[in-house]
Amino acid sequence: MAEKQMELSFEGGLLDQFPQYRDVVRAAVYGCGRQFKAIAADLDMSPSLLSRMLADNPDDNRNFPLDRLPELIGATQDRRPVYWLVERFLEDPKRRKRQAADTLCELLPRIEQALKELER
């Protein structure tokens, strides 16, 4: 009989991980696994310009243009910026709480059984 491994994630939602939208966009660029200069080239920008646009510098008024966001998502293949917006504006907090409670109700019997197995 094959053993099943249960995976639990204690990572918060995207809004917890990235309080500001700029943070999730920056994470998509720097965490996608592609070279930064390749992403900049896909966007027809220099790496220094892209870096400047993604920086959180209050003294610099150069920001990443929103109309280029679809291109950036295509270049990184990271959809977290889209999911961040969905979580921020479309998810119902009550539904999320119900879903979390349902997940706990499903997991508790399995956790109890695993604890009993460990005690043997």
N, C-alpha and C positions, 0 to 999 in steps of 0.2 A: 504494500500500500504506500503510495507516495505521500510524503508529508507536505502539508500546506503551510506556507509562511504567511502570517498575518502582518500586514504593514500598517503602522499607525503614524500619522503625521501630526505633529504638534505645532506646525508652522501656521502662523496666522494667515488670514486672508490677505489679498493684495493691498487693501487699504491699510492694514496693520503693518505690512512689510514696507510699503511705500506711501508715506503720508501725503506726499505731493506728487502730482502727475509727472512733473519733470523727473522725479526719482525713478519712476518705473520706465520712462522712456530712456533715461540714461542707462539703467540696468539692462534694458533690451539691447542696446548698442554694445555695451562693454561685456555683456555676458553671453552673447550669442555664439561665441566660438569662432567667429570670422575675424580676420585682421581688421583693425580700425581703418586702415588706409583703403581696404577693399570696399568697406561700407561707404566711406566718403566718396570713393570713385563711382560707386553705383548711384550716388546722389549728385554726381557731377560737382563735388565740392573738394576743396583741399582738406586734408586731415586737420590742419590748424583751425580752419573756419568751422568745421563740424565740432571740434572740441570746444571752441569758443562759444558756439551756439548752445551746447549742452551744459556748459559750466553754469554754476549757480553764483554768478558774480553780479551783485547789485549795482556795481559801478559801470557795468557794460550793458548797453541797451540792445545788444545783438542776441536775439533769441531764435530758437528753431521755429521756422514757419509752419503753422498748422496745416497748410495746404500740401506740405511735403510729407506729412505723417504716413499716408498710405505707401509712399515710396520707401520710407524708412522701415516700415513693417515688412514690406516685401524684401528689402535688402537683408534684414536680420532674421526673417522667418520666425520672429518672436511676437506672439499675439497678446502678450501680457498688457500692453497699453490699451488694447481693445477691451480685454477682460476687466481691467481696472475701471474703465468707464462704465461697463455694465454693472459691476459690483457697486460702484458709487451712485449710479442713477437709476438702475432698474431692479436691483434685488431688494426684496422686502425684508427688513430686519426681523419681523415676526416669523416669516417663513424660514429664515436662516436659523433662528432659535429652535423652531419646531424640528427642522431637519437635524440639528445637532442633538436634540433630545432623542429623536428616533434612532440616530446612529448609536448613541450611548445605550439605548434599550436593546439594540441588536447585538452590541458588543459585550455587554455585561455577562450574559450567560456563557459566552466563549471565554471570557476572562476568568470567570469563576471556575469553569472546568479546567482551564490551564493551571490555575492556582492549586486545585485539588490534585492534579497530576504532579505538580512540583512537590507537594507534601508527601507523596508516596515514597 
